[in-house]
Each structure stands twice: as C-alpha cells, then as structure tokens.
Amino acid sequence: MIQYQVISYYICLQHGTLELTEKQAKLRSHCLKKTKKGFYKILEAVQFKHGEVFGHDGDIPKEFAKALIVVEEPVEPEKTEVKPRVDLITPKATQKAE
C-alpha cells in the first residue's frame, strides 16, 4: 500500500482499497466498506482535501500526477502567515491628524 499526500485543492477516487485513520473513515463511512482494521474498499467516490494523507493500493489516474506526492511519513501542510498591511487599513483622517 502506497501512502499519498494531497498537494492540490482536493482529489476524488472512485475505486480501489484505502488505508485510512478511524477519523477519515468515519467521515466517509457512507462511501466505504471496511475489509479489515484500517482498510476500506471504495463503494462510491471519495474525496480528500489538501494536506490529507491516505494509503491506496490501486493505480492512481494520470490526472492526479501533479495532485499527489508519495510520502514515507506524513508531512504537515505549509501554513503561511498573512500580516495585514497597516497602511491600507488606517483611515486617511488619522493619517492627516499626525
């Protein structure tokens, strides 16, 4: 079973067997059938969002080549800190008073 991490916005898989955490499986329980502990067969299409890690035993469609990376260990998705620009939120009246 190969472990993948989603690096695009999301992907949608329609067949194969997945290795998921309990939390991941619970969210998608209506689309999966449990085969053994931690492994699930896809019954209906399932989606994974950016940063999620899952195991998959089947062939991954070619269109997902740039949407997934193979991982040895899960990597935390990068979080960028957005700092507000003070010059854009300062009222002009306050700037004149100074």
N, C-alpha and C positions, 0 to 999 in steps of 0.2 A: 504494500500500500504506500503510495507516494503522498507526502504531505505538501499541500499547496497553500500559498497565501495570496489573497486577492489584492491587487495593486491598482485596479481600475475602480470605478464607482460601484459596480456590482457585476456578478455573473449569474447565469441561470443554467443549471444542469438538469438533464431530463432522463438520464439512465445511468446505471452502474451501482456500485456499492460504496457507501461513505463511511468514514470513521469520524465520529463526532463526539463532542463532550455531551454530558447529560443536558446542559442548558441549551446547546444548539439543537439537539434532537427534540427537546420539549417544544421549542418554538416552531418546529417544522413537523410535528408528530402527525398531522393530517396528510402529509405527503410521503411518509416513510413507513417501512415495515421493519421492525427490529429482527435481525437474524441471529446475533449473539451480542454479548456485552460490548457496547461501544460501536457496533457495526449495524448499518441500516441500508436496506435496499430502497432505491428511489422508486416510488409509485407514480408520483406526479412531479412536475417541475419544481425545483427548489432553488432559491436564490441565496447568495452570500454577498454581503456588503464589504466595502473597502476595509482591509485590515484583518478580516476573518481568516482563520486557518482551519483546514479540513483535510482529511485523507480521502483519496479516490483511487479505486482500483482499475477503472476502465480507461479507455482512450479519451483524452481531452480534445474537444473540437479545435481545429486550426485557428478559428477566430479568437480563441482565448489565449493565444500565444503571447500577446502583449498585455493580457489582463491578469496573468498569474505568474508567480515565481515559485520554484521548488525550494522548500525550506528544510533544513536539518532541525532547527529549533525555531519556535515562533518568534517573530520579531515584532516589537511594538511599533505601530504606525507612527510616523513622524507627526508631531503636533507643532504647528507654527504659532508663535505668539504674535498677535496683532496689537500694535500700540497705536492708540488714537493720535491723530495729529492735532495738537492743541491750537495751532494757528487756524485750523478750519472750523473749530467749534467755539472759538472765542468771539463773542459779539463785537461788532465794529464800534459800538458805543463804549465798550470797556477799553478798547484799544486807544480811542481818542482821549479818554479821561486820563490816561497815563501820560 
